[in-house]
């Protein structure tokens, strides 16, 4: 039993894809990131090379890890005996670049406890997510005014602005220009328009093993509370089926009751909870707490 780390994206993809494809809904984000690495190369998400590895026993791969710094480490389900060796494998070269871990809560917590002990850090919940799968699509009745259309490469400036606004509001990092342009070329951005003006947007992942993921549903503040987010989500869901999806999924932030209630009304049902855990030194944690105290009136 051992972890194998590699610099070869092709070797990693060939080795772990069967494991990931066995549960494509659970591992949708890893599959999407891996597909982008294969298509666009190791620096599509950042200047540092990706961290790629798998856990195997007698030639059978049963766990995988992937990180595209500075984004969180992503992990599959982890056998308990694999957690310590994973920390030992990552610590020598990645002690400074691992600041977060993303995975199903039991697995992420096991890794976080072991990593925190080894790195002399503390960890806390950054975000709790819930994976949802569409049951029966239930569009709003009535639908709001307007109509849907698939964005084209001519909408590139709009796509940049949507991605930047979404990232700023959610605390995420904007996507690279290459990724945004690639999504437009593939018809993976749906717009809802009123009188020819875009008022809401929803992204769609590439279809992998029959699964498509709705992502980055964004309505500018001045257009909210009109049902446009629900409408564009319905349109993006229908687009996924037009592209041949057998399953359509999405993630919600559990701290946002509005979006969770919205997707439930549209027919999306909970599948699994995931968590993002952040690592901080004692000094960083104290500085953050001091900053929060100063902001409190």
Buried (B, 14 or more C-beta within 10 A) or exposed (E): EEBBBBEEBEEBBEBBBEBBBEBBBBBBBBBBBBBBBBEBEBBBBBEBBBBBBBBBEEEEBBBBBBBBBBBBBBBBBBBEEBBBBBBEBBEEEBEEBBBBBBBBBEBBBBBBBBBBEBBEBBBEBBBBBBBBBBEEBEBBEEBBBBEBBBBEEEBBEBBBBBBEBBBEEEEEEBBBEBBBBBBBEBBBBBBBBBEEEBBBBBBBBBBBBEBBBBBBBBBBEEBEEBBBBBBBBBBBBBBBBEBEBEBBBBBBBBEEEEBBEBBBEBBBEEBBEBBBBBBBEEEBBEEEEEEEEEEEE
